[in-house]
Structure formats: structure tokens, C-alpha cells
Amino acid sequence: MSRRAFLAACAALLGVAPAARAQAPADVPPVPAVQPAPGDAPPGLNGLYPTIRPAEGVAPLPTGGAAACPTCDLRGHDLWTRPTLTGDWGGLRPNLRDHGVQFNASVTQFGFGLGGGINSPRVPPLLGQGDTSAYTGRGDYELLFDLEKFGGLPKGTLTVRAQNWWGQYGNVSLNTGAFPPAVFPAALPPVPNDPGVPMLTDFFVTQPFSPNFVVFAGKKNVIGAADQDDFAGGNGTVQFMNQAFIANPAFLLALPYTGFTAGVVSPQEWGAVSAYVYDPQNRTKDFFRFDDLFSTGVIVGTEVKLKTNFFELPGEQHVGGIWKHLALTNLAFNEPPPGVYPYQAVGGSPTLNDSYTVYYGFDQYVQVYSEDTKRGWGLFGRASISDGNPTPIRYFLSAGVGGYSPIRHRQGDQFGVGFYYTGLSQEFGPRPRAAFGPRDGYGLEVFYNVRVTPWMSLTPDFQIVKPEAGAIADMAYIGGFRLKLDF
């Protein structure tokens, strides 16, 4: 079977899937600068200031998370070399871009099997038995409006995003007994009873007032909002899939998936400083409702990121903290089911109102292939400490290696190997100990993202997880594939 026939069969059978930040094949002129593919840059603070190594002589202007238009110049590209499956729509797409409107869309599909995991007849609601397999699909749709072209302030951006899922909610994530969901992007948006229904996850404005002062406000999804690494982060559709490598589970547990927020980012030549405030209510199903803002509490966070150049190679170090003032379950009396996101208080149980997480992370490139494309691979790590009650994860550690493939003819591919360890609280009471048997957990994930075409990527992924719910779950072995298409 020819290569084109194989690709056509894949597209016909699987419907849709994209590649991310992928290099052009050898017979196509290389793109001079690499920008995130649709859905690759996380919709959080990390997307509001430049990458750790901006081009020389370029002022670090915030972008509002908007990727460069992937379809503005498709001359000389056919179906197999253009950056998106649907192309430029006969010239309409670049014309919309010229008028201040950019559309990005992707579909990501997950097929995974699980050996081990939950093996108890006492399975709480929302969780399921182990030794299973599942299929899940997810759609991401984005509109970016250049507000300057609509009469607004210079470089202002309105970001509108929607997401939906179909198939088995969460894939096998709710069958492992682990706190961090193993196939986290398959559990987003977190509406387990609404398959196929698009949810408005983002509707926010980003406005730079100078290269060093940016404000944002609106409804925003929190994935990628803090503690992001170049080699471990994003939204789970390009790099790692386990939530432990996408976002620190210690502070993510009680954050709403999407909620009202406002904040400021100050990019600097040496790095960046950010601060933000969140309404803790999960607004995934809401459009705009302002009458009960901050009625259940408040979440405040800040982060400082410092660029480094150890061994004349780029890197970054960051430290931050999040304080949550809202009612969460007192672990001395009860515990929400492990793996369920967002983490919510158990009805009728005593609560505690204040919690915190302090975290640290780093990236360090080991090899940079090209100063023009800023591609390479390197090391990453994270660490955090929390209050221990109501936050069930007292401390968290992760480390690994990842980036673009060092294989000469496959440098559009991406890979990652990561290990994490969750140190649980020592304040669980008799009831949660009997129900779940909470214990320290760990996990290993290995993936290789094959760039089949610029708009299609196929990722085999394997994980070994020791679940934190020791009373109901055994070691979990997870393997499968992720197929992503950019439209």
C-alpha cells in the first residue's frame, strides 16, 4: 500500500487528527520559525508571555496565547504537506485572518487498555472496575479576534474556545484508583453526563498595555495556568497524557476547570512575573453569570519565572504559590473519590476553608537543533508542598526528559519519559482509610508522538501507575494510542 493510500485510509477510518509544532518534511522548505499548533499552547498564563528563548532583537510582546496563523500561506502545499487538513478554505481562511478573525480546530481520539487498577466490589460512584479498555474522542474549537482590527486597543485579543467529548468519559482514568487521571485530556471538559455537547470553556480578553504589562479577564480554563514546563505541560493532546505531567495535581485538584478570572503578567528580558485571582466555582456549563461571583470563596496565585543559560543552553526556573479560600472536605472525616476532577467537597462532611500549595519547576535544554526553530530536547522537573488537609497530596515530585526527536529524519516527532511521586497526607481519618486505603503513589509514562503529516500525529503511550487508593486498587498498566488531527 502506498503512503498516500495509507494516510487516506487512516483519515477515512478515524475521522480526524492533527500534529503539533511539527517540522516540514525534507522535500518542503523549512518553516523559519515554529509556532504552537492549534490547541498546543495551553490556554493559561503560560501562553501570555513568550517562550524561554525569544528571537534575538525581538521585544517580548505578549500574544494572548494566540498561535501564528497556520494557514496564511499555503502556496506549494498539497494535502500531505499543508499544516491543516482543511487547508485555507479557498482563500477564505487567510482573508478572515486579515480582517482580524482566526479559527483553529482539532479532534483528538484516545484508545487505551488497562490491566489492573480498581478490583473491589466497593467501587464509589463515578469510578469503575479495572482490567478494561475504552475509546474517547475530544474536540477543541477556537476563535481568536484581533481587537485592534475591530477598533480596540493595539494588540488586544478576544479568545473564545469550546470543547466537547464523546465515547467513554475519562477513558480508563476513573478505573485506576489513582489521584492523577492517566488519560487526563479524555476527562475534559469535566461534564460526564453530557457527551457530544460543546461547552464554552474560554471567553476572555488579553490586553497588553506595554511589552512589560499585560492584563487579562474573563472566563478561562485553568489547564496550563501555572507551573508549566516546555517538555511537560500543555493540554494533553501533544505531550504527556497523565495529569501529573500536565499540571501539578496538588494545586489542580480544587481548581475549577473553567471559571472567571482576572490577572496580570509582566514579561521581562530575564523572565516573567504573573498574578491572578479566580472565582472557585466551576463554570463549565455556565455562559455568563455574575450574580454569585466569589460567593463560595476565592483563589489567588502568583508565579515568578527566570530564564537561564546554563552551559550556554536555554532553560527556565520558576517558583509560585496558590492559596484557596473555599470549603473543602476535612480529610479526618471523608475523602472524595480519587481521580475525579474537579475535586469537590463531599456533601454532609465537615470542611476546612483554607489550603495552599507552593511549587517549583524547571526546564533545561540539553540539545538545541536550530537557533531559528528553537527545537531541541532536555530535562524537566517539578516539586511542591501543600497543607496536607484539606489538600490530600502533601508533597509532589516529578522529573523526566522530553522534547523533539533527536532522530535526524524524524525531528518533527516529539517524545517524553517521565516519573512522578505523590506523597499523601498523614491526616486521613478512619473512614477514608477504610474506604480507600490512601497511600503514597507513583507513575511512569513513556510516549512518542509520530508526526505523520503536518496535520496528523499518532502517539503510542505506555504508563505504569501505583494507585493511591490502596484498599481498592492494584498496580495499573496502561497502554494505547492518541490520534490528533488539526483542521
Summary of the structure (lengths in Angstrom):
residues: 487
radius of gyration: 21.5
end to end distance: 25.3
largest distance: 67.1
contacts: 1792
relative contact order: 0.17
helix: 12%
strand: 42%
